[in-house]
Amino acid sequence: MRKTIGIVGCGWLGKNLSQQLSDSFDVECYKRATTDAKPSFWQRDIIIIAINTKDNYLQSLKKFSKLISDKASIILMSSTSVYREFDKEIDENSIITKITLQREAEMLMEDLNKNLIILRLGGLMGEDRISGRWKSASSFSDSFVNYIHRDDVIAITKELIVHGISSGIYNLVAPLHPLRSDVHKKNSKVFGFELGTFEGKSNRTVNSQKIIDELNYTFLNPDPLKFWD
């Protein structure tokens, strides 16, 4: 019997995740604030939460936790923003002392659920999400990027499910970390947008070796400079 998967959040990631997983699993996808989904949705083998942090994020997670079956495994799409305090290379063992909203959400889910996978996604890119082509920003820190291509998020999620992994924290970040200015310069030439300015720099790089080792995973898109080739 095929595993059943429920996805909460059918946005840019969740919708495509649903489409790709449907080839191998029985998948149902609901929009963000849906607590009125039919009861069978919350009884699925795996619930993937892929919602953003806007509008009562913690309250929504609490509601979902009460509805999800005790037998279900949960995959929470989190963010490397939990490492904001660091200015060096970090991995999943780094001790976080400054509690962001995203880290608070992780802690909430850790307290409520035993079968929990937390995926800390880097800057989510690919397709029409093009680094440097922002409508609301023109000044940037020239830091090493910690990006992840959507195709790798989907592929890794599928591998975790196939391997039966039901708990753990994993950084999902492409293994190469070019400078943001280099990524923007290339993209500005290819896509024809005006290059912004760069001031300051962070040395934070997020290490994703744990997921590579545990899944024997080879990134489909290891280099953010080539995400849109």
C-alpha positions in Angstrom: 0.0 0.0 0.0 1.3 3.4 -0.9 2.1 5.8 1.9 -0.4 8.7 2.4 0.9 12.2 2.6 -0.8 15.4 3.5 0.8 18.8 2.7 -0.3 21.9 4.5 0.6 24.9 2.4 0.2 24.7 -1.4 2.4 27.7 -2.3 5.5 27.9 -4.5 7.1 24.9 -2.7 4.1 22.9 -1.5 2.3 22.8 -4.8 5.3 21.5 -6.7 6.2 19.1 -3.9 2.7 17.7 -4.1 2.9 17.2 -7.9 6.3 15.5 -7.7 5.4 13.2 -4.7 2.2 12.1 -6.3 4.1 9.9 -8.7 5.0 7.6 -5.8 2.6 8.4 -2.9 -1.1 9.2 -2.3 -0.8 13.0 -1.7 -3.4 15.6 -0.7 -2.5 19.3 -0.5 -4.4 22.0 1.4 -3.8 25.7 1.6 -2.3 27.4 4.5 -4.8 28.1 7.2 -6.9 25.0 6.7 -8.0 23.5 9.9 -11.4 22.6 8.3 -9.9 19.8 6.1 -11.8 16.6 6.4 -10.6 14.4 9.4 -9.0 11.8 7.1 -6.5 14.4 5.9 -5.0 14.6 9.4 -4.8 10.8 9.7 -2.4 10.4 6.8 1.0 8.7 7.4 3.0 11.8 6.9 2.0 15.5 7.3 4.3 18.1 5.6 4.0 21.6 6.9 5.2 24.1 4.3 3.7 27.5 5.3 5.4 30.8 5.8 5.7 32.7 9.1 3.1 35.3 8.4 -0.2 35.6 10.2 -0.4 33.7 13.4 2.3 31.2 12.5 2.7 29.6 16.0 -1.0 29.5 16.6 -1.5 27.7 13.3 1.1 25.1 14.2 -0.6 24.5 17.6 -3.9 23.9 15.8 -2.3 21.5 13.3 -0.6 19.5 16.1 -3.9 18.9 17.8 -5.5 17.6 14.6 -2.6 15.4 13.3 -2.7 11.7 14.2 -0.3 10.6 17.0 0.9 7.9 14.6 1.8 10.4 11.8 5.3 11.6 11.0 5.7 15.3 10.5 8.0 17.2 8.2 8.4 20.9 9.1 9.8 23.1 6.5 11.9 25.5 8.6 14.6 27.9 7.7 18.3 28.6 8.2 17.3 32.0 9.6 17.5 30.2 13.0 21.3 30.7 12.6 21.1 34.5 12.2 23.4 35.1 15.2 26.4 33.4 13.7 29.2 34.8 11.5 31.0 31.5 10.7 30.4 28.0 9.3 27.7 26.3 11.2 25.9 22.9 11.2 23.0 21.2 13.0 25.1 20.9 16.2 25.6 24.7 16.6 24.1 26.0 19.8 21.4 28.6 19.1 21.0 31.2 21.8 19.0 33.9 20.0 15.5 32.5 19.6 13.9 33.7 16.3 10.3 33.0 15.4 11.3 30.1 13.3 13.3 28.6 16.1 10.4 29.1 18.5 8.2 27.2 16.0 10.7 24.3 15.9 10.8 24.2 19.6 7.0 24.2 19.8 6.8 21.2 17.4 9.6 19.4 19.1 7.6 19.6 22.4 4.4 18.4 20.8 5.6 15.7 18.4 8.0 12.8 18.7 8.1 11.8 15.0 9.3 15.1 13.7 11.8 16.0 10.9 12.9 19.6 10.7 14.3 20.7 7.4 16.2 24.0 7.7 16.0 25.4 4.2 18.4 27.9 2.8 17.3 30.7 0.6 14.8 28.9 -1.6 15.5 29.5 -5.3 14.9 28.2 -8.8 12.6 28.8 -11.8 11.1 32.3 -11.4 12.8 32.9 -8.0 16.0 34.6 -9.3 18.6 35.9 -6.9 19.1 39.7 -7.3 15.8 40.3 -9.2 13.9 41.8 -6.2 11.3 44.6 -6.5 11.8 45.9 -3.0 15.5 45.7 -2.4 18.6 47.2 -4.2 21.2 47.2 -1.4 22.7 43.9 -0.2 25.3 42.4 2.1 28.0 40.8 0.0 28.0 37.5 1.9 28.5 33.9 1.0 25.1 32.7 -0.1 23.3 29.8 1.6 20.8 28.9 -1.2 18.9 25.7 -2.0 17.2 24.9 -5.3 13.5 23.8 -5.0 14.3 20.6 -7.0 16.7 19.5 -4.3 14.2 20.3 -1.5 11.7 18.0 -3.3 14.2 15.3 -4.0 15.6 15.2 -0.5 12.1 15.2 1.0 11.2 12.2 -1.2 14.4 10.4 -0.2 13.7 10.9 3.5 10.3 9.4 3.1 11.5 6.4 1.0 14.2 5.7 3.6 11.7 5.7 6.4 13.4 8.5 8.4 10.9 9.9 10.8 13.0 12.3 13.0 16.0 14.6 12.9 17.1 18.1 12.0 18.7 18.7 8.7 20.2 21.7 6.9 19.2 21.9 3.3 21.7 24.2 1.6 23.6 23.8 -1.6 27.2 22.7 -0.8 28.8 25.6 -2.7 28.7 29.2 -1.3 29.7 31.8 -3.9 29.5 35.5 -3.0 26.1 37.1 -3.5 27.6 39.8 -5.7 28.9 37.1 -8.1 25.5 35.5 -8.3 23.7 38.8 -8.9 26.2 39.9 -11.5 25.7 36.8 -13.5 21.9 36.9 -13.2 21.7 40.6 -14.0 23.4 39.9 -17.4 21.3 36.9 -18.1 17.9 38.3 -17.1 18.5 42.0 -17.8 17.9 43.6 -14.4 19.9 46.5 -12.8 22.6 45.4 -10.4 22.2 46.6 -6.8 24.9 47.8 -4.4 26.8 45.7 -1.9 27.9 46.8 1.6 29.3 44.8 4.4 29.7 41.1 4.6 28.8 38.0 6.7 31.0 34.9 6.9 28.1 32.6 7.8 28.0 29.4 5.8 25.5 26.6 6.5 26.9 23.1 6.3 24.7 20.5 4.8 27.0 17.5 5.1 24.7 15.6 7.5 22.0 15.1 4.8 24.6 14.2 2.2 26.1 11.5 4.5 22.8 10.0 5.8 21.1 9.7 2.5 24.3 9.4 0.3 22.7 12.3 -1.5 24.2 14.1 -4.5 22.8 17.6 -5.0 21.1 18.1 -8.3 22.1 21.8 -8.1 25.2 22.2 -6.0 26.3 25.6 -7.3 24.0 28.6 -6.9 25.9 30.3 -9.8 24.3 27.7 -12.1 20.8 27.5 -10.6 19.2 29.2 -13.6 21.4 27.8 -16.4 
